[in-house]
Amino acid sequence: MPIVDLNGAKIHFDDTGGDGEPVVFSHGLLFSGAMFESQVTHLRDRYRCITFDHRGQGQSGVTEGGYDIDTLTEDARELIKYLDAAPCHFVGLSMGGFVGMRLAANEPDLVKSLILLETSADPEDPGNAPKYRLLNFVARWIGLWVVIGQVMPIMFGRTFLTDPDRAEERHRWSRVITSNDRIGITRAVKGVIDRAGCVEILGKINIPVGIGVGDEDVATVPKKSEQLHRALEASELIVFKGAGHSSSIETPDQVTALIERTIQRTGITVSLYPN
């Protein structure tokens, strides 16, 4: 199990290796790099695919602090450098997208293209924060299993949640969510809730960007992705049909297609992609 000490945290990662261009996957809150397993399976014969778990989640270590998005971005930066994976194609879903935008804007030599899934450059919606803080309080002192019934409709869309043929998948991912360390995950949730926005740095991103959002996403509604699309000059926006907030799991083929299309756009002049 590859774990490396970086930036004061033990970070778990998986690296397929190979001579292809590196693709780095940054997962959403409550999950791990495993949420991109379908994309890795599809891409690994042509690209070097690297997934990792953010501190306090998955198989990475729980730290006392460092759950703010800037520190998580430093974690990602140090991992990319440690693995000699620059410049990479960076795929970030939700929280992973918060990291991806900051990395692409502030470390342009590290990122060749950027794929943003179910994410936003805004701070947390004030209307959502009280509900999320209450769920986080319960998860911290009792456990995520108590609130999983409220969490699943936030993380997944109605199509996935009501499909009788995907009951086993739903059970698997609910287990993944509830298996998170109580301390680590609640610190991670607080870091997301308390994050600052990053709209002011979007103008610094001058690489191909693919933006994807589920048409059933209630956690980060499609309007947020439309705002990103308007702000990012070289961006393409795709709405995933039948997906909620975890599109890499719910509609894996649509997500993989966006990743491939964005990678293929590298090297083409930004001005060819006006919004």
N, C-alpha and C positions, 0 to 999 in steps of 0.2 A: 504494500500500500504506500505509494509515493507521497511523502509529507516533507515539506521543507520549512525551515525557520526563516521567515521573511518579515521585516518591519514589525518585529515584536509579536508575531503570531505564527502558529503552526498551520500551514496551509496545505490542504490535501488537493492533489491534482491528478489528472490522467492525461497521458500524452501518447497518441497513436504513433508518433514518429513518422519517418518517411521524408522524402525529398520535396514534397509538395509545399506550396505556400501555407504558412500557418494560419489557422482559423481558431480564435480564442473565444470561448463561450462563457458568458457571465450570467448566472442564474437569477431568478426572482426570489423575493422574500418567501421564507418557509420551505424552500426547496433545496436543491443541490445541483451540481453539474449533471446529475442523472436525468434532469428534465430535457436534456438535449440528446438523449441517446439515439433517437430516430435520425436526427440530422447527422450525427457522427457516423452512424452506420452507412448512411447514403454517401457521405463525402469523403470518408477516410481512404478510399482507394486513389483519390486525386489530390487530397489536401492533408496536411498535418493538423489533426484536430486536437485541441487542448481544452479540457474542461477543468474547472476548479470550484471548490466550495468556499464561499466567503466565511470569514472568521465567525465563530459561534454557530455555524450552521453545517449541516451534513457531517462530514468526517473531519472538518477543520477544528482547531482548538478553540476553546472558550477563553477569552481574555477579559481583563478587568475593564478595559476601555477600548477606544478605537473603532467604534461602530458608526461614527459619522461618515458621510459619503466621501469626504475628502480623504480620510484615512483608508477607506476601502479602495479608493482610486490608487492610492500609493501602494497598497497590497498588490493590485493588479499590475501596476507598472513594474514593481520589483519582480513579480513572477515572470512577466514577459522578458525582462532583461536576464533573469536567472536561466531561463530556458532558451535564450538566444533566439527568440521568436519574433523579432521585429524586422521589418514592419509586418504587422499581422492584419487580418480581417477580423474585426471585433464585433461579436454578436452579443447584445445585452438585452435581457428581458426584464421589464419593470425596474427593480432596483439595479439590475445589471445595466440597464440603459442609463440610469443616473451616473454610473461609473463610466460607461462608454463615452458619453458626451463630454465629461470632464477630461478624460484621457485624450480624446481626439483633439480637443481644443487646446490643451496645455502641453501635450506631449506629441506633437504632430509627426515626429520621426518614428513613433511606435505604431501608428495606425494607418493602414493603407486604404481601408474602406470600413464603413460603420453600418451595422444593421441594428435598428432600434425597434424593439417589440413591446407593445403594451406599456409605453412609458411616457414621461412628461418632463419638461424643463421647469415646471412650476413647483412651488412648495406644496405640501400636502393640503388638500382641500379642507378648509376649516369645518365644513359640514361633516366630513368623515372622521376627523381626528377624535372627537369624544367617544364615538362608537369603538374605534380601534383601540383607544386607551383602555376602555373597559374590558374588551376582549383580552388585551395584553395583561391586565391586572389579574384576571381570572386564570389565564394560562400560566402566569408566573407563580401563583400561590397554590394552584390546584393541579393544573396540567392542561395541555392543549386538547386532550381527549374530551374535556368538558365542553369546549366551544367549537369542536370540529363541525357540528351541524350548522353553525353560523358562518364558519370560515369557508366551507366548500362552495357555497353560492357566490362568494366573493372571488374565489380563485378560478372557478370554472363557469362556463356558460350553460344555459338551459339545455342546449342540444346534447352536450356531453353528459350532463347530469340526468337526463331522462332517457338516454338510449339504452334499451334493455341488453343490447349486445356488448355494452362496455361496462357492465357492472363490476367485473373483475378488475378492470383498470381503475375504476373509482375507488375500490377497496384498497388497491395497492397504494394509490397516491394519498389517500387519507391516512394510511399507516406511515407513509413517509413523513407527512406533515407532523403527525402526533409523536413521532420518534425523535424529533429535535430535542436537544438539551433545553430544559425549561429556562435556565439562566441565560444561556447564549441566545436563544431565539427571542426572548423578551427584550434583551439589550439591542438586538438587531432591529426589532420592530420599532423600538423607541428611536433609533437612529434614522429610520425612514420617516416616521411621523414628524420628527423635529428638523428634518432637512431644510436647507435653504434652497431656493430656486437657482437656476443657472441660465436663465434666458439671455443674460448679458454676454455670455461667452459663445453663443451659437454662431455669431458672425465670424468666429475664428476657425470654424470647421469648413475646410475647402476640399473635401474628398467626397467620392460618391457615398451617398447615404440611402439606405433602404429603410423605409418606415412601414411597419405592419401593425395592425390593430384588429382585434376581433370585433365583429359587429354586435356581439353580445357581452362585451366587456363592461362591467359595472364599476370596477375598481379604478380604471383609468379609461374614461369614456372616449370614444372616437374623436370627439372635438379636440382633445389634447393632442392627438396625433396630427390633426389638421393644422393646428397651430405650429407644431414642429415643422411640418412640410412647408408652410409659408415662410418660416424663418431660416430654413436651410436651403441654400441656393441649388445645391446639386442633389436634391432629394427626390425620391419616388415614393408615393404613398399607395399602399395596397390594403384593402379591407378584407380580412379573412372571413369567409362565410361560415357561420356555425361555430365560431370560436368565442370564448370568453377571455379571461385574463391569463390563461396558461396555454397560449396557442401552439407552442412547440409540442405540447402533449395532445391537445385537442384536434388540431388540424396540421399535423406534421408535414404533409406534402406541400401545403401552401406556404409554410414557413421556409422549408428547404428551397423551394423555387425562388423565393425572394432573396435568400442568401446567395444562391448561385447567380442570379441576375445582377445583383449588386457587385459581386466579385468581378464579374465579366466586364463591368463598366469601368474598372480601374484603368487609368492611363488615358481615358477620354477627357477632353477639356471640360472643366466645370461649366463653362458658359453654354455648352450644348444642352444643358438641362435646366432651363428656366422654369420657375413655378407658374 
